[in-house]
């Protein structure tokens, strides 16, 4: 079980860093998705901060398990809000928030059961 936790946590860390980086450099594809739901592009760097913080929290979670669980729960909440925002705007296009919420939720569940 611990090997699965480490594997999924590593994938979640990598994706969090990738997603935060896309926000920090204002990647155009992310900007277009934000335009569709009415979120100003000026918010992009600010939306990258919780993703980067979650990556750091997940890394620290290997030594402080409670912090890792909190970081994974924060990502589930963050991307849950992103999904709700897209659905409220009637944007049903497939975005990376859908698989990522599953990845973060699996990381959270494995973190709870592995420790």
Backbone as CSV, one residue per row, in Angstrom:
resi,resn,N_x,N_y,N_z,CA_x,CA_y,CA_z,C_x,C_y,C_z
1,UNK,0.834,-1.192,0.000,0.000,0.000,0.000,0.880,1.258,0.000
2,UNK,1.980,1.191,0.735,2.844,2.361,0.815,3.487,2.671,-0.534
3,UNK,3.806,1.645,-1.307,4.398,1.869,-2.632,3.401,2.579,-3.547
4,UNK,2.140,2.189,-3.467,1.105,2.867,-4.263,0.977,4.314,-3.821
5,UNK,1.023,4.552,-2.512,0.943,5.928,-1.998,2.095,6.770,-2.529
6,UNK,3.294,6.250,-2.464,4.466,6.996,-2.935,4.355,7.260,-4.440
7,UNK,3.903,6.267,-5.199,3.774,6.429,-6.650,2.748,7.496,-7.012
8,UNK,1.564,7.409,-6.419,0.523,8.391,-6.729,0.895,9.779,-6.209
9,UNK,1.554,9.827,-5.071,1.987,11.127,-4.545,3.014,11.761,-5.476
10,UNK,3.939,10.966,-5.986,4.943,11.491,-6.915,4.284,12.029,-8.188
11,UNK,3.271,11.313,-8.699,2.552,11.801,-9.883,1.790,13.093,-9.569
12,UNK,1.203,13.155,-8.396,0.463,14.348,-8.003,1.399,15.537,-7.831
13,UNK,2.567,15.305,-7.260,3.566,16.371,-7.121,3.983,16.875,-8.497
14,UNK,4.278,15.949,-9.404,4.713,16.342,-10.752,3.624,17.147,-11.461
15,UNK,2.386,16.697,-11.359,1.315,17.420,-12.031,1.067,18.769,-11.375
16,UNK,1.183,18.854,-10.062,0.993,20.141,-9.382,2.040,21.149,-9.832
17,UNK,3.262,20.691,-9.947,4.344,21.577,-10.401,4.102,22.001,-11.848
18,UNK,3.704,21.050,-12.696,3.401,21.365,-14.092,2.254,22.374,-14.190
19,UNK,1.180,22.123,-13.453,0.005,22.986,-13.515,0.310,24.381,-12.967
20,UNK,1.050,24.444,-11.877,1.441,25.744,-11.324,2.346,26.482,-12.314
21,UNK,3.269,25.764,-12.940,4.151,26.385,-13.930,3.379,26.964,-15.095
22,UNK,2.353,26.234,-15.553,1.504,26.752,-16.642,0.836,28.054,-16.222
23,UNK,0.403,28.120,-14.974,-0.216,29.356,-14.488,0.811,30.480,-14.373
24,UNK,1.982,30.173,-13.863,2.992,31.214,-13.662,3.485,31.816,-14.976
25,UNK,3.578,30.990,-16.019,4.046,31.507,-17.318,2.882,31.944,-18.202
26,UNK,1.659,31.860,-17.670,0.441,32.265,-18.376,0.301,31.521,-19.711
27,UNK,0.345,30.208,-19.607,0.217,29.338,-20.777,-1.105,29.632,-21.487
28,UNK,-1.037,29.818,-22.782,-2.184,30.274,-23.564,-3.385,29.329,-23.474
29,UNK,-3.152,28.036,-23.518,-4.266,27.081,-23.472,-5.047,27.198,-22.165
30,UNK,-4.354,27.434,-21.070,-5.024,27.640,-19.786,-5.794,28.956,-19.819
31,UNK,-5.200,29.964,-20.418,-5.861,31.260,-20.535,-7.155,31.188,-21.325
32,UNK,-7.157,30.405,-22.391,-8.368,30.240,-23.200,-9.459,29.563,-22.375
33,UNK,-9.091,28.559,-21.602,-10.073,27.881,-20.750,-10.628,28.832,-19.700
34,UNK,-9.787,29.694,-19.166,-10.249,30.672,-18.181,-11.165,31.701,-18.824
35,UNK,-10.862,32.079,-20.059,-11.739,33.010,-20.782,-13.143,32.435,-20.948
36,UNK,-13.218,31.127,-21.226,-14.523,30.490,-21.437,-15.404,30.542,-20.195
37,UNK,-14.791,30.558,-19.020,-15.597,30.557,-17.789,-15.662,31.933,-17.133
38,UNK,-15.013,32.920,-17.741,-15.107,34.282,-17.234,-14.154,34.630,-16.113
39,UNK,-13.068,33.882,-15.974,-12.055,34.188,-14.961,-10.984,35.046,-15.621
40,UNK,-10.647,36.201,-15.027,-9.629,37.071,-15.638,-8.257,36.390,-15.704
41,UNK,-7.584,36.595,-16.810,-6.239,36.015,-16.962,-5.252,36.568,-15.940
42,UNK,-5.529,37.728,-15.409,-4.643,38.315,-14.400,-4.588,37.451,-13.138
43,UNK,-5.556,36.582,-12.958,-5.582,35.711,-11.786,-4.670,34.499,-11.923
44,UNK,-4.160,34.244,-13.118,-3.391,33.019,-13.364,-2.247,32.805,-12.380
45,UNK,-1.374,33.773,-12.148,-0.291,33.516,-11.194,-0.798,33.229,-9.786
46,UNK,-1.907,33.863,-9.420,-2.459,33.647,-8.083,-3.080,32.261,-7.947
47,UNK,-3.573,31.709,-9.048,-4.113,30.353,-9.024,-3.002,29.305,-9.038
48,UNK,-1.809,29.697,-9.439,-0.677,28.778,-9.404,-0.082,28.627,-8.014
49,UNK,-0.275,29.618,-7.160,0.318,29.580,-5.815,-0.193,28.399,-4.998
50,UNK,-1.520,28.143,-4.917,-1.948,26.985,-4.120,-1.482,25.644,-4.693
51,UNK,-1.316,25.573,-6.006,-0.823,24.331,-6.606,0.635,24.098,-6.230
52,UNK,1.432,25.163,-6.280,2.839,25.044,-5.892,2.959,24.732,-4.406
53,UNK,2.125,25.372,-3.583,2.138,25.101,-2.146,1.735,23.658,-1.861
54,UNK,0.770,23.144,-2.623,0.352,21.754,-2.442,1.487,20.796,-2.797
55,UNK,2.239,21.107,-3.854,3.378,20.256,-4.219,4.392,20.215,-3.083
56,UNK,4.666,21.369,-2.505,5.596,21.406,-1.366,5.033,20.645,-0.173
57,UNK,3.730,20.787,0.070,3.092,20.070,1.168,3.116,18.562,0.967
58,UNK,2.933,18.128,-0.273,2.994,16.692,-0.555,4.407,16.148,-0.358
59,UNK,5.393,16.929,-0.744,6.787,16.510,-0.521,7.061,16.414,0.972
60,UNK,6.670,17.437,1.718,6.870,17.423,3.171,6.056,16.314,3.831
61,UNK,4.971,15.894,3.171,4.121,14.847,3.719,4.798,13.504,3.868
62,UNK,5.904,13.296,3.172,6.645,12.052,3.374,7.252,12.006,4.772
63,UNK,7.522,13.158,5.373,8.072,13.231,6.722,7.018,13.634,7.755
64,UNK,6.036,14.428,7.320,4.952,14.875,8.198,3.643,14.458,7.514
65,UNK,3.169,13.243,7.776,2.014,12.710,7.039,0.762,13.593,7.090
66,UNK,0.516,14.247,8.185,-0.667,15.101,8.283,-0.602,16.241,7.273
67,UNK,0.566,16.778,7.061,0.737,17.862,6.088,0.481,17.367,4.668
68,UNK,0.919,16.163,4.364,0.664,15.598,3.037,-0.816,15.368,2.790
69,UNK,-1.516,14.884,3.812,-2.965,14.677,3.679,-3.682,16.010,3.504
70,UNK,-3.254,17.023,4.234,-3.869,18.352,4.094,-3.620,18.925,2.708
71,UNK,-2.432,18.715,2.168,-2.118,19.210,0.827,-2.969,18.500,-0.223
72,UNK,-3.117,17.194,-0.089,-3.948,16.445,-1.040,-5.407,16.876,-0.928
73,UNK,-5.883,17.073,0.293,-7.265,17.532,0.487,-7.458,18.926,-0.108
74,UNK,-6.463,19.775,0.024,-6.526,21.111,-0.561,-6.615,21.063,-2.079
75,UNK,-5.882,20.135,-2.689,-5.957,19.986,-4.148,-7.331,19.477,-4.586
76,UNK,-7.885,18.548,-3.825,-9.233,18.054,-4.146,-10.222,19.212,-4.080
77,UNK,-10.119,20.018,-3.047,-11.007,21.175,-2.901,-10.784,22.180,-4.034
78,UNK,-9.534,22.482,-4.347,-9.206,23.449,-5.398,-9.792,23.015,-6.739
79,UNK,-9.531,21.770,-7.126,-10.005,21.317,-8.429,-11.491,21.006,-8.416
80,UNK,-12.050,20.705,-7.258,-13.506,20.602,-7.161,-14.155,21.939,-7.450
81,UNK,-13.584,23.000,-6.902,-14.091,24.354,-7.187,-13.908,24.708,-8.663
82,UNK,-12.803,24.279,-9.256,-12.579,24.537,-10.683,-13.639,23.837,-11.528
83,UNK,-13.970,22.605,-11.171,-14.993,21.873,-11.916,-16.345,22.553,-11.768
84,UNK,-16.685,22.957,-10.557,-17.957,23.654,-10.332,-18.006,24.942,-11.150
85,UNK,-16.908,25.678,-11.196,-16.849,26.924,-11.975,-17.108,26.648,-13.451
86,UNK,-16.484,25.605,-13.981,-16.691,25.264,-15.394,-18.134,24.833,-15.653
87,UNK,-18.695,24.054,-14.756,-20.069,23.594,-14.945,-21.066,24.743,-14.832
88,UNK,-20.817,25.675,-13.911,-21.703,26.833,-13.790,-21.673,27.693,-15.036
89,UNK,-20.523,27.757,-15.684,-20.399,28.535,-16.918,-20.853,27.732,-18.138
90,UNK,-21.364,26.535,-17.887,-21.818,25.630,-18.959,-20.699,25.304,-19.946
91,UNK,-19.494,25.193,-19.405,-18.335,24.785,-20.200,-18.108,23.300,-19.920
92,UNK,-18.525,22.478,-20.852,-18.431,21.035,-20.672,-17.234,20.434,-21.412
93,UNK,-16.309,21.273,-21.831,-15.121,20.754,-22.506,-14.268,19.998,-21.495
94,UNK,-13.531,19.031,-21.998,-12.688,18.219,-21.127,-11.414,18.976,-20.798
95,UNK,-11.179,19.219,-19.530,-9.958,19.888,-19.097,-9.187,18.979,-18.162
96,UNK,-7.978,19.366,-17.855,-7.146,18.533,-16.990,-7.605,18.539,-15.535
97,UNK,-8.557,19.418,-15.191,-9.027,19.424,-13.812,-9.765,18.131,-13.472
98,UNK,-10.373,17.480,-14.442,-11.131,16.254,-14.182,-10.232,15.082,-13.799
99,UNK,-9.210,14.752,-14.589,-8.347,13.658,-14.138,-7.515,14.041,-12.919
100,UNK,-7.210,15.327,-12.782,-6.372,15.704,-11.657,-7.107,15.586,-10.329
101,UNK,-8.398,15.885,-10.301,-9.125,15.731,-9.034,-9.137,14.255,-8.623
102,UNK,-9.220,13.358,-9.602,-9.162,11.930,-9.284,-7.791,11.535,-8.753
103,UNK,-6.740,12.061,-9.361,-5.384,11.783,-8.905,-5.173,12.299,-7.484
104,UNK,-5.624,13.521,-7.218,-5.479,14.091,-5.872,-6.315,13.316,-4.861
105,UNK,-7.519,12.894,-5.249,-8.374,12.125,-4.337,-7.752,10.759,-4.031
106,UNK,-7.183,10.113,-5.052,-6.503,8.832,-4.807,-5.299,9.025,-3.887
107,UNK,-4.563,10.094,-4.086,-3.424,10.387,-3.216,-3.892,10.586,-1.783
108,UNK,-4.983,11.318,-1.612,-5.528,11.535,-0.272,-5.972,10.215,0.352
109,UNK,-6.718,9.411,-0.384,-7.193,8.124,0.154,-6.035,7.186,0.500
110,UNK,-5.060,7.118,-0.382,-3.902,6.270,-0.108,-3.090,6.811,1.070
111,UNK,-3.025,8.127,1.206,-2.329,8.716,2.348,-3.003,8.371,3.664
112,UNK,-4.320,8.343,3.632,-5.061,7.993,4.854,-4.869,6.524,5.205
113,UNK,-4.911,5.659,4.199,-4.812,4.215,4.473,-3.376,3.730,4.653
114,UNK,-2.412,4.426,4.065,-1.022,3.946,4.127,-0.342,4.301,5.445
115,UNK,-0.854,5.298,6.140,-0.183,5.695,7.387,-0.972,5.308,8.602
